Amino acid sequence: MPDYSNPNTKLTARRYAWDATFQRGPARHGRVVTQLVTDGTYDTQPGATVGSLLASLASWYAQTNGIPQADVKVLSYSLREK
């Protein structure tokens, strides 16, 4: 089984299902705003790695929510081959 915790792991399936918890912006007043997104899918691009998938997820989340990509972190995630 591939090591999806390693950002350098190459993605070999054509499509992946993912769940992720995103952090929106820096902590304010000791609180961190997070959101769990479930049931996402990712169509693998040539040469894709776990790291490039996570960057794509952060970019997608930022665009979807109208916030700067620099303010988004993927705190946790799971991947499954489809």
C-alpha positions as CSV (number, residue, x, y, z in Angstrom):
1,M,0.0,0.0,0.0
2,P,1.4,3.4,-0.9
3,D,2.5,5.8,1.9
4,Y,0.1,8.7,1.5
5,S,1.6,10.5,4.4
6,N,4.8,11.1,2.3
7,P,4.3,14.2,0.1
8,N,6.8,12.7,-2.5
9,T,4.7,9.5,-3.0
10,K,3.7,9.3,-6.6
11,L,-0.1,8.8,-7.3
12,T,-0.6,5.9,-9.6
13,A,-4.4,5.5,-9.7
14,R,-6.4,7.4,-12.2
15,R,-8.7,8.9,-9.6
16,Y,-8.7,9.3,-5.8
17,A,-11.4,9.9,-3.3
18,W,-10.4,12.3,-0.5
19,D,-11.5,13.8,2.8
20,A,-9.7,16.7,4.3
21,T,-9.8,19.2,7.2
22,F,-8.8,22.7,6.2
23,Q,-7.6,25.6,8.3
24,R,-8.9,29.0,7.3
25,G,-6.4,31.7,8.1
26,P,-4.2,32.2,11.2
27,A,-5.4,31.5,14.7
28,R,-7.3,34.5,16.1
29,H,-7.9,35.0,19.8
30,G,-6.5,31.5,20.4
31,R,-9.1,29.9,18.0
32,V,-8.4,28.2,14.7
33,V,-11.2,28.0,12.2
34,T,-11.4,24.6,10.5
35,Q,-13.7,22.9,8.1
36,L,-14.0,19.2,7.2
37,V,-14.8,18.5,3.6
38,T,-15.8,14.9,2.7
39,D,-16.4,13.0,-0.5
40,G,-14.0,15.0,-2.8
41,T,-12.5,13.4,-5.9
42,Y,-9.2,14.1,-7.6
43,D,-8.4,13.0,-11.2
44,T,-4.7,12.3,-11.2
45,Q,-2.5,14.4,-13.5
46,P,0.7,13.0,-15.0
47,G,3.6,13.1,-12.5
48,A,1.2,13.9,-9.6
49,T,2.4,13.3,-6.0
50,V,0.6,13.5,-2.6
51,G,2.2,16.9,-2.3
52,S,0.9,18.2,-5.6
53,L,-2.6,16.8,-4.7
54,L,-2.5,18.7,-1.3
55,A,-1.5,21.9,-3.1
56,S,-4.4,21.4,-5.5
57,L,-6.8,20.9,-2.6
58,A,-5.6,24.0,-0.8
59,S,-5.9,26.0,-4.1
60,W,-9.4,24.7,-4.7
61,Y,-10.5,25.4,-1.2
62,A,-9.2,29.0,-1.3
63,Q,-10.9,29.7,-4.6
64,T,-14.2,28.1,-3.5
65,N,-14.3,30.2,-0.3
66,G,-12.9,33.4,-1.8
67,I,-9.9,33.6,0.5
68,P,-6.1,33.9,-0.3
69,Q,-4.4,30.5,-0.8
70,A,-1.7,31.6,1.7
71,D,-4.4,31.5,4.4
72,V,-5.3,27.9,3.8
73,K,-3.7,24.8,5.3
74,V,-4.6,21.2,4.9
75,L,-4.5,19.9,8.5
76,S,-5.4,16.3,7.9
77,Y,-6.5,14.2,5.0
78,S,-7.2,10.7,3.8
79,L,-6.9,9.3,0.3
80,R,-8.5,6.2,-1.3
81,E,-8.0,4.9,-4.8
82,K,-11.3,4.9,-6.8
